[in-house]
Amino acid sequence: MLDFKDLRCFVTVYDLQGFARAAVNLNTVQSNVSARIGRLEGEIGASLFDRLHRSIRPTEKGEIMYRYATRVLTDLSELEAAVGSRRVA
């Protein structure tokens, strides 16, 4: 089962185009970000990013995951707001 925190991490990496930048934004270390992305890739059985020399590029599966993950996270935020919770998951 996919984890909401892993999805948030994935979206942050995608938006900021880097694991190190995402780690700073998420107030964690790069190894934690890499581990979360690795878990997601294991869950779906495919790479989400092509790791280039000093950059990353989303794969086709990464593009698909991004479209769905952003919708799921938006829905989760709306649910949290509707029920007055800081975090549902």
PDB file as gemmi writes it, atoms N, CA and C in Angstrom:
CRYST1    1.000    1.000    1.000  90.00  90.00  90.00 P 1                      
ATOM      1  N   MET A   1       0.846  -1.188   0.000  1.00  0.00           N  
ATOM      2  CA  MET A   1       0.000   0.000   0.000  1.00  0.00           C  
ATOM      3  C   MET A   1       0.888   1.248   0.000  1.00  0.00           C  
ATOM      4  N   LEU A   2       0.510   2.204  -0.799  1.00  0.00           N  
ATOM      5  CA  LEU A   2       1.277   3.444  -0.883  1.00  0.00           C  
ATOM      6  C   LEU A   2       1.082   4.278   0.379  1.00  0.00           C  
ATOM      7  N   ASP A   3       2.137   4.952   0.774  1.00  0.00           N  
ATOM      8  CA  ASP A   3       2.156   5.762   1.985  1.00  0.00           C  
ATOM      9  C   ASP A   3       2.036   7.243   1.610  1.00  0.00           C  
ATOM     10  N   PHE A   4       1.173   7.970   2.329  1.00  0.00           N  
ATOM     11  CA  PHE A   4       0.974   9.394   2.028  1.00  0.00           C  
ATOM     12  C   PHE A   4       2.261  10.203   2.194  1.00  0.00           C  
ATOM     13  N   LYS A   5       3.061   9.875   3.186  1.00  0.00           N  
ATOM     14  CA  LYS A   5       4.315  10.612   3.385  1.00  0.00           C  
ATOM     15  C   LYS A   5       5.270  10.368   2.228  1.00  0.00           C  
ATOM     16  N   ASP A   6       5.277   9.134   1.722  1.00  0.00           N  
ATOM     17  CA  ASP A   6       6.110   8.848   0.550  1.00  0.00           C  
ATOM     18  C   ASP A   6       5.619   9.639  -0.663  1.00  0.00           C  
ATOM     19  N   LEU A   7       4.296   9.725  -0.821  1.00  0.00           N  
ATOM     20  CA  LEU A   7       3.745  10.505  -1.935  1.00  0.00           C  
ATOM     21  C   LEU A   7       4.097  11.981  -1.806  1.00  0.00           C  
ATOM     22  N   ARG A   8       3.998  12.526  -0.588  1.00  0.00           N  
ATOM     23  CA  ARG A   8       4.385  13.932  -0.382  1.00  0.00           C  
ATOM     24  C   ARG A   8       5.847  14.154  -0.736  1.00  0.00           C  
ATOM     25  N   CYS A   9       6.673  13.214  -0.328  1.00  0.00           N  
ATOM     26  CA  CYS A   9       8.099  13.299  -0.628  1.00  0.00           C  
ATOM     27  C   CYS A   9       8.322  13.249  -2.139  1.00  0.00           C  
ATOM     28  N   PHE A  10       7.665  12.324  -2.816  1.00  0.00           N  
ATOM     29  CA  PHE A  10       7.795  12.202  -4.265  1.00  0.00           C  
ATOM     30  C   PHE A  10       7.412  13.506  -4.966  1.00  0.00           C  
ATOM     31  N   VAL A  11       6.272  14.063  -4.589  1.00  0.00           N  
ATOM     32  CA  VAL A  11       5.807  15.307  -5.214  1.00  0.00           C  
ATOM     33  C   VAL A  11       6.811  16.432  -4.963  1.00  0.00           C  
ATOM     34  N   THR A  12       7.378  16.483  -3.781  1.00  0.00           N  
ATOM     35  CA  THR A  12       8.369  17.515  -3.470  1.00  0.00           C  
ATOM     36  C   THR A  12       9.619  17.338  -4.325  1.00  0.00           C  
ATOM     37  N   VAL A  13      10.102  16.096  -4.456  1.00  0.00           N  
ATOM     38  CA  VAL A  13      11.267  15.836  -5.307  1.00  0.00           C  
ATOM     39  C   VAL A  13      10.952  16.247  -6.746  1.00  0.00           C  
ATOM     40  N   TYR A  14       9.802  15.874  -7.225  1.00  0.00           N  
ATOM     41  CA  TYR A  14       9.388  16.212  -8.587  1.00  0.00           C  
ATOM     42  C   TYR A  14       9.336  17.733  -8.768  1.00  0.00           C  
ATOM     43  N   ASP A  15       8.652  18.416  -7.854  1.00  0.00           N  
ATOM     44  CA  ASP A  15       8.484  19.866  -7.979  1.00  0.00           C  
ATOM     45  C   ASP A  15       9.814  20.609  -7.894  1.00  0.00           C  
ATOM     46  N   LEU A  16      10.693  20.172  -7.004  1.00  0.00           N  
ATOM     47  CA  LEU A  16      11.963  20.870  -6.792  1.00  0.00           C  
ATOM     48  C   LEU A  16      13.082  20.309  -7.659  1.00  0.00           C  
ATOM     49  N   GLN A  17      12.801  19.245  -8.392  1.00  0.00           N  
ATOM     50  CA  GLN A  17      13.738  18.636  -9.337  1.00  0.00           C  
ATOM     51  C   GLN A  17      15.049  18.208  -8.701  1.00  0.00           C  
ATOM     52  N   GLY A  18      14.942  17.655  -7.488  1.00  0.00           N  
ATOM     53  CA  GLY A  18      16.159  17.160  -6.860  1.00  0.00           C  
ATOM     54  C   GLY A  18      15.913  16.579  -5.480  1.00  0.00           C  
ATOM     55  N   PHE A  19      16.688  15.568  -5.156  1.00  0.00           N  
ATOM     56  CA  PHE A  19      16.586  14.921  -3.861  1.00  0.00           C  
ATOM     57  C   PHE A  19      17.112  15.825  -2.747  1.00  0.00           C  
ATOM     58  N   ALA A  20      18.243  16.488  -2.987  1.00  0.00           N  
ATOM     59  CA  ALA A  20      18.832  17.355  -1.961  1.00  0.00           C  
ATOM     60  C   ALA A  20      17.925  18.549  -1.673  1.00  0.00           C  
ATOM     61  N   ARG A  21      17.393  19.173  -2.696  1.00  0.00           N  
ATOM     62  CA  ARG A  21      16.481  20.310  -2.499  1.00  0.00           C  
ATOM     63  C   ARG A  21      15.226  19.864  -1.764  1.00  0.00           C  
ATOM     64  N   ALA A  22      14.726  18.691  -2.106  1.00  0.00           N  
ATOM     65  CA  ALA A  22      13.538  18.165  -1.426  1.00  0.00           C  
ATOM     66  C   ALA A  22      13.845  17.911   0.046  1.00  0.00           C  
ATOM     67  N   ALA A  23      15.017  17.383   0.330  1.00  0.00           N  
ATOM     68  CA  ALA A  23      15.397  17.106   1.724  1.00  0.00           C  
ATOM     69  C   ALA A  23      15.397  18.391   2.542  1.00  0.00           C  
ATOM     70  N   VAL A  24      15.942  19.452   1.983  1.00  0.00           N  
ATOM     71  CA  VAL A  24      15.958  20.740   2.697  1.00  0.00           C  
ATOM     72  C   VAL A  24      14.528  21.215   2.920  1.00  0.00           C  
ATOM     73  N   ASN A  25      13.708  21.157   1.897  1.00  0.00           N  
ATOM     74  CA  ASN A  25      12.322  21.599   1.994  1.00  0.00           C  
ATOM     75  C   ASN A  25      11.539  20.783   3.009  1.00  0.00           C  
ATOM     76  N   LEU A  26      11.814  19.485   3.084  1.00  0.00           N  
ATOM     77  CA  LEU A  26      11.100  18.591   3.993  1.00  0.00           C  
ATOM     78  C   LEU A  26      11.749  18.512   5.370  1.00  0.00           C  
ATOM     79  N   ASN A  27      12.821  19.267   5.548  1.00  0.00           N  
ATOM     80  CA  ASN A  27      13.538  19.312   6.831  1.00  0.00           C  
ATOM     81  C   ASN A  27      14.003  17.912   7.256  1.00  0.00           C  
ATOM     82  N   THR A  28      14.643  17.238   6.320  1.00  0.00           N  
ATOM     83  CA  THR A  28      15.179  15.908   6.586  1.00  0.00           C  
ATOM     84  C   THR A  28      16.501  15.773   5.841  1.00  0.00           C  
ATOM     85  N   VAL A  29      17.056  14.583   5.853  1.00  0.00           N  
ATOM     86  CA  VAL A  29      18.315  14.344   5.142  1.00  0.00           C  
ATOM     87  C   VAL A  29      18.031  13.649   3.820  1.00  0.00           C  
ATOM     88  N   GLN A  30      18.969  13.775   2.907  1.00  0.00           N  
ATOM     89  CA  GLN A  30      18.779  13.234   1.569  1.00  0.00           C  
ATOM     90  C   GLN A  30      18.583  11.717   1.592  1.00  0.00           C  
ATOM     91  N   SER A  31      19.228  11.028   2.506  1.00  0.00           N  
ATOM     92  CA  SER A  31      19.071   9.573   2.555  1.00  0.00           C  
ATOM     93  C   SER A  31      17.633   9.173   2.886  1.00  0.00           C  
ATOM     94  N   ASN A  32      16.947   9.960   3.703  1.00  0.00           N  
ATOM     95  CA  ASN A  32      15.534   9.678   3.996  1.00  0.00           C  
ATOM     96  C   ASN A  32      14.671   9.873   2.754  1.00  0.00           C  
ATOM     97  N   VAL A  33      14.952  10.910   2.000  1.00  0.00           N  
ATOM     98  CA  VAL A  33      14.224  11.168   0.760  1.00  0.00           C  
ATOM     99  C   VAL A  33      14.465  10.012  -0.220  1.00  0.00           C  
ATOM    100  N   SER A  34      15.713   9.613  -0.366  1.00  0.00           N  
ATOM    101  CA  SER A  34      16.044   8.510  -1.266  1.00  0.00           C  
ATOM    102  C   SER A  34      15.343   7.221  -0.839  1.00  0.00           C  
ATOM    103  N   ALA A  35      15.285   6.974   0.463  1.00  0.00           N  
ATOM    104  CA  ALA A  35      14.623   5.766   0.962  1.00  0.00           C  
ATOM    105  C   ALA A  35      13.130   5.786   0.649  1.00  0.00           C  
ATOM    106  N   ARG A  36      12.489   6.940   0.827  1.00  0.00           N  
ATOM    107  CA  ARG A  36      11.054   7.042   0.522  1.00  0.00           C  
ATOM    108  C   ARG A  36      10.784   6.816  -0.966  1.00  0.00           C  
ATOM    109  N   ILE A  37      11.612   7.413  -1.806  1.00  0.00           N  
ATOM    110  CA  ILE A  37      11.438   7.225  -3.251  1.00  0.00           C  
ATOM    111  C   ILE A  37      11.699   5.761  -3.610  1.00  0.00           C  
ATOM    112  N   GLY A  38      12.689   5.166  -2.991  1.00  0.00           N  
ATOM    113  CA  GLY A  38      12.976   3.753  -3.223  1.00  0.00           C  
ATOM    114  C   GLY A  38      11.805   2.858  -2.841  1.00  0.00           C  
ATOM    115  N   ARG A  39      11.140   3.186  -1.724  1.00  0.00           N  
ATOM    116  CA  ARG A  39       9.957   2.416  -1.311  1.00  0.00           C  
ATOM    117  C   ARG A  39       8.846   2.524  -2.355  1.00  0.00           C  
ATOM    118  N   LEU A  40       8.612   3.746  -2.815  1.00  0.00           N  
ATOM    119  CA  LEU A  40       7.580   3.938  -3.847  1.00  0.00           C  
ATOM    120  C   LEU A  40       7.922   3.153  -5.109  1.00  0.00           C  
ATOM    121  N   GLU A  41       9.169   3.232  -5.524  1.00  0.00           N  
ATOM    122  CA  GLU A  41       9.581   2.513  -6.729  1.00  0.00           C  
ATOM    123  C   GLU A  41       9.412   1.002  -6.531  1.00  0.00           C  
ATOM    124  N   GLY A  42       9.687   0.528  -5.331  1.00  0.00           N  
ATOM    125  CA  GLY A  42       9.476  -0.883  -5.029  1.00  0.00           C  
ATOM    126  C   GLY A  42       8.008  -1.261  -5.074  1.00  0.00           C  
ATOM    127  N   GLU A  43       7.160  -0.385  -4.567  1.00  0.00           N  
ATOM    128  CA  GLU A  43       5.715  -0.649  -4.565  1.00  0.00           C  
ATOM    129  C   GLU A  43       5.151  -0.752  -5.983  1.00  0.00           C  
ATOM    130  N   ILE A  44       5.599   0.135  -6.853  1.00  0.00           N  
ATOM    131  CA  ILE A  44       5.038   0.127  -8.206  1.00  0.00           C  
ATOM    132  C   ILE A  44       5.860  -0.718  -9.184  1.00  0.00           C  
ATOM    133  N   GLY A  45       7.049  -1.107  -8.758  1.00  0.00           N  
ATOM    134  CA  GLY A  45       7.878  -1.950  -9.613  1.00  0.00           C  
ATOM    135  C   GLY A  45       8.485  -1.238 -10.804  1.00  0.00           C  
ATOM    136  N   ALA A  46       8.732   0.054 -10.646  1.00  0.00           N  
ATOM    137  CA  ALA A  46       9.318   0.828 -11.744  1.00  0.00           C  
ATOM    138  C   ALA A  46      10.039   2.043 -11.182  1.00  0.00           C  
ATOM    139  N   SER A  47      11.012   2.538 -11.924  1.00  0.00           N  
ATOM    140  CA  SER A  47      11.713   3.767 -11.537  1.00  0.00           C  
ATOM    141  C   SER A  47      10.815   4.967 -11.780  1.00  0.00           C  
ATOM    142  N   LEU A  48      10.872   5.910 -10.863  1.00  0.00           N  
ATOM    143  CA  LEU A  48      10.097   7.141 -11.011  1.00  0.00           C  
ATOM    144  C   LEU A  48      10.942   8.273 -11.593  1.00  0.00           C  
ATOM    145  N   PHE A  49      12.255   8.179 -11.422  1.00  0.00           N  
ATOM    146  CA  PHE A  49      13.165   9.205 -11.933  1.00  0.00           C  
ATOM    147  C   PHE A  49      14.343   8.544 -12.623  1.00  0.00           C  
ATOM    148  N   ASP A  50      14.787   9.169 -13.700  1.00  0.00           N  
ATOM    149  CA  ASP A  50      16.078   8.832 -14.279  1.00  0.00           C  
ATOM    150  C   ASP A  50      17.089   9.678 -13.527  1.00  0.00           C  
ATOM    151  N   ARG A  51      18.060   9.030 -12.943  1.00  0.00           N  
ATOM    152  CA  ARG A  51      19.094   9.742 -12.202  1.00  0.00           C  
ATOM    153  C   ARG A  51      20.238  10.034 -13.158  1.00  0.00           C  
ATOM    154  N   LEU A  52      20.427  11.303 -13.436  1.00  0.00           N  
ATOM    155  CA  LEU A  52      21.470  11.740 -14.349  1.00  0.00           C  
ATOM    156  C   LEU A  52      22.661  12.203 -13.525  1.00  0.00           C  
ATOM    157  N   HIS A  53      23.692  12.686 -14.162  1.00  0.00           N  
ATOM    158  CA  HIS A  53      24.922  13.041 -13.438  1.00  0.00           C  
ATOM    159  C   HIS A  53      24.657  13.955 -12.251  1.00  0.00           C  
ATOM    160  N   ARG A  54      24.064  15.078 -12.471  1.00  0.00           N  
ATOM    161  CA  ARG A  54      23.787  16.011 -11.374  1.00  0.00           C  
ATOM    162  C   ARG A  54      22.341  16.482 -11.389  1.00  0.00           C  
ATOM    163  N   SER A  55      21.486  15.688 -11.977  1.00  0.00           N  
ATOM    164  CA  SER A  55      20.078  16.070 -12.043  1.00  0.00           C  
ATOM    165  C   SER A  55      19.220  14.810 -12.142  1.00  0.00           C  
ATOM    166  N   ILE A  56      17.930  15.031 -12.075  1.00  0.00           N  
ATOM    167  CA  ILE A  56      16.982  13.926 -12.245  1.00  0.00           C  
ATOM    168  C   ILE A  56      15.944  14.328 -13.282  1.00  0.00           C  
ATOM    169  N   ARG A  57      15.330  13.326 -13.859  1.00  0.00           N  
ATOM    170  CA  ARG A  57      14.252  13.565 -14.810  1.00  0.00           C  
ATOM    171  C   ARG A  57      13.188  12.499 -14.552  1.00  0.00           C  
ATOM    172  N   PRO A  58      11.924  12.904 -14.432  1.00  0.00           N  
ATOM    173  CA  PRO A  58      10.886  11.902 -14.205  1.00  0.00           C  
ATOM    174  C   PRO A  58      10.775  10.942 -15.386  1.00  0.00           C  
ATOM    175  N   THR A  59      10.556   9.687 -15.076  1.00  0.00           N  
ATOM    176  CA  THR A  59      10.295   8.690 -16.106  1.00  0.00           C  
ATOM    177  C   THR A  59       8.830   8.810 -16.523  1.00  0.00           C  
ATOM    178  N   GLU A  60       8.432   8.008 -17.488  1.00  0.00           N  
ATOM    179  CA  GLU A  60       7.029   7.997 -17.893  1.00  0.00           C  
ATOM    180  C   GLU A  60       6.140   7.608 -16.710  1.00  0.00           C  
ATOM    181  N   LYS A  61       6.562   6.600 -15.947  1.00  0.00           N  
ATOM    182  CA  LYS A  61       5.799   6.195 -14.753  1.00  0.00           C  
ATOM    183  C   LYS A  61       5.799   7.318 -13.717  1.00  0.00           C  
ATOM    184  N   GLY A  62       6.902   8.054 -13.629  1.00  0.00           N  
ATOM    185  CA  GLY A  62       6.986   9.186 -12.703  1.00  0.00           C  
ATOM    186  C   GLY A  62       5.997  10.281 -13.064  1.00  0.00           C  
ATOM    187  N   GLU A  63       5.841  10.526 -14.350  1.00  0.00           N  
ATOM    188  CA  GLU A  63       4.869  11.528 -14.807  1.00  0.00           C  
ATOM    189  C   GLU A  63       3.448  11.104 -14.441  1.00  0.00           C  
ATOM    190  N   ILE A  64       3.149   9.827 -14.650  1.00  0.00           N  
ATOM    191  CA  ILE A  64       1.824   9.313 -14.306  1.00  0.00           C  
ATOM    192  C   ILE A  64       1.614   9.399 -12.791  1.00  0.00           C  
ATOM    193  N   MET A  65       2.619   8.958 -12.028  1.00  0.00           N  
ATOM    194  CA  MET A  65       2.519   8.992 -10.566  1.00  0.00           C  
ATOM    195  C   MET A  65       2.290  10.419 -10.079  1.00  0.00           C  
ATOM    196  N   TYR A  66       2.963  11.386 -10.677  1.00  0.00           N  
ATOM    197  CA  TYR A  66       2.815  12.783 -10.258  1.00  0.00           C  
ATOM    198  C   TYR A  66       1.384  13.268 -10.446  1.00  0.00           C  
ATOM    199  N   ARG A  67       0.808  12.964 -11.601  1.00  0.00           N  
ATOM    200  CA  ARG A  67      -0.565  13.417 -11.856  1.00  0.00           C  
ATOM    201  C   ARG A  67      -1.528  12.867 -10.801  1.00  0.00           C  
ATOM    202  N   TYR A  68      -1.401  11.605 -10.500  1.00  0.00           N  
ATOM    203  CA  TYR A  68      -2.301  10.997  -9.517  1.00  0.00           C  
ATOM    204  C   TYR A  68      -1.955  11.425  -8.086  1.00  0.00           C  
ATOM    205  N   ALA A  69      -0.674  11.473  -7.764  1.00  0.00           N  
ATOM    206  CA  ALA A  69      -0.256  11.829  -6.399  1.00  0.00           C  
ATOM    207  C   ALA A  69      -0.705  13.236  -6.027  1.00  0.00           C  
ATOM    208  N   THR A  70      -0.604  14.174  -6.962  1.00  0.00           N  
ATOM    209  CA  THR A  70      -1.041  15.537  -6.637  1.00  0.00           C  
ATOM    210  C   THR A  70      -2.537  15.583  -6.376  1.00  0.00           C  
ATOM    211  N   ARG A  71      -3.303  14.802  -7.125  1.00  0.00           N  
ATOM    212  CA  ARG A  71      -4.756  14.755  -6.879  1.00  0.00           C  
ATOM    213  C   ARG A  71      -5.067  14.129  -5.525  1.00  0.00           C  
ATOM    214  N   VAL A  72      -4.391  13.027  -5.213  1.00  0.00           N  
ATOM    215  CA  VAL A  72      -4.608  12.353  -3.924  1.00  0.00           C  
ATOM    216  C   VAL A  72      -4.259  13.286  -2.772  1.00  0.00           C  
ATOM    217  N   LEU A  73      -3.129  13.965  -2.871  1.00  0.00           N  
ATOM    218  CA  LEU A  73      -2.705  14.850  -1.787  1.00  0.00           C  
ATOM    219  C   LEU A  73      -3.613  16.071  -1.660  1.00  0.00           C  
ATOM    220  N   THR A  74      -4.119  16.566  -2.774  1.00  0.00           N  
ATOM    221  CA  THR A  74      -5.090  17.662  -2.719  1.00  0.00           C  
ATOM    222  C   THR A  74      -6.361  17.203  -2.028  1.00  0.00           C  
ATOM    223  N   ASP A  75      -6.833  16.026  -2.391  1.00  0.00           N  
ATOM    224  CA  ASP A  75      -8.028  15.479  -1.736  1.00  0.00           C  
ATOM    225  C   ASP A  75      -7.785  15.269  -0.246  1.00  0.00           C  
ATOM    226  N   LEU A  76      -6.606  14.780   0.113  1.00  0.00           N  
ATOM    227  CA  LEU A  76      -6.280  14.571   1.526  1.00  0.00           C  
ATOM    228  C   LEU A  76      -6.275  15.895   2.282  1.00  0.00           C  
ATOM    229  N   SER A  77      -5.703  16.932   1.698  1.00  0.00           N  
ATOM    230  CA  SER A  77      -5.695  18.252   2.341  1.00  0.00           C  
ATOM    231  C   SER A  77      -7.112  18.773   2.542  1.00  0.00           C  
ATOM    232  N   GLU A  78      -7.957  18.569   1.530  1.00  0.00           N  
ATOM    233  CA  GLU A  78      -9.347  19.008   1.644  1.00  0.00           C  
ATOM    234  C   GLU A  78     -10.079  18.209   2.724  1.00  0.00           C  
ATOM    235  N   LEU A  79      -9.800  16.931   2.818  1.00  0.00           N  
ATOM    236  CA  LEU A  79     -10.396  16.103   3.864  1.00  0.00           C  
ATOM    237  C   LEU A  79      -9.953  16.574   5.243  1.00  0.00           C  
ATOM    238  N   GLU A  80      -8.667  16.843   5.386  1.00  0.00           N  
ATOM    239  CA  GLU A  80      -8.144  17.330   6.666  1.00  0.00           C  
ATOM    240  C   GLU A  80      -8.815  18.644   7.061  1.00  0.00           C  
ATOM    241  N   ALA A  81      -8.984  19.524   6.090  1.00  0.00           N  
ATOM    242  CA  ALA A  81      -9.633  20.809   6.371  1.00  0.00           C  
ATOM    243  C   ALA A  81     -11.102  20.601   6.744  1.00  0.00           C  
ATOM    244  N   ALA A  82     -11.760  19.696   6.061  1.00  0.00           N  
ATOM    245  CA  ALA A  82     -13.185  19.466   6.308  1.00  0.00           C  
ATOM    246  C   ALA A  82     -13.461  18.873   7.685  1.00  0.00           C  
ATOM    247  N   VAL A  83     -12.569  18.027   8.165  1.00  0.00           N  
ATOM    248  CA  VAL A  83     -12.784  17.385   9.456  1.00  0.00           C  
ATOM    249  C   VAL A  83     -12.016  18.084  10.571  1.00  0.00           C  
ATOM    250  N   GLY A  84     -11.311  19.142  10.216  1.00  0.00           N  
ATOM    251  CA  GLY A  84     -10.599  19.924  11.230  1.00  0.00           C  
ATOM    252  C   GLY A  84      -9.383  19.221  11.796  1.00  0.00           C  
ATOM    253  N   SER A  85      -8.767  18.357  11.018  1.00  0.00           N  
ATOM    254  CA  SER A  85      -7.598  17.625  11.463  1.00  0.00           C  
ATOM    255  C   SER A  85      -6.340  18.227  10.853  1.00  0.00           C  
ATOM    256  N   ARG A  86      -5.254  18.160  11.591  1.00  0.00           N  
ATOM    257  CA  ARG A  86      -3.981  18.615  11.036  1.00  0.00           C  
ATOM    258  C   ARG A  86      -3.460  17.611  10.033  1.00  0.00           C  
ATOM    259  N   ARG A  87      -3.571  16.333  10.357  1.00  0.00           N  
ATOM    260  CA  ARG A  87      -3.135  15.250   9.464  1.00  0.00           C  
ATOM    261  C   ARG A  87      -4.033  14.040   9.681  1.00  0.00           C  
ATOM    262  N   VAL A  88      -4.650  13.572   8.612  1.00  0.00           N  
ATOM    263  CA  VAL A  88      -5.469  12.371   8.691  1.00  0.00           C  
ATOM    264  C   VAL A  88      -4.563  11.147   8.612  1.00  0.00           C  
ATOM    265  N   ALA A  89      -3.607  11.192   7.694  1.00  0.00           N  
ATOM    266  CA  ALA A  89      -2.706  10.041   7.527  1.00  0.00           C  
ATOM    267  C   ALA A  89      -1.280  10.443   7.805  1.00  0.00           C  
TER     268      ALA A  89                                                      
END                                                                             
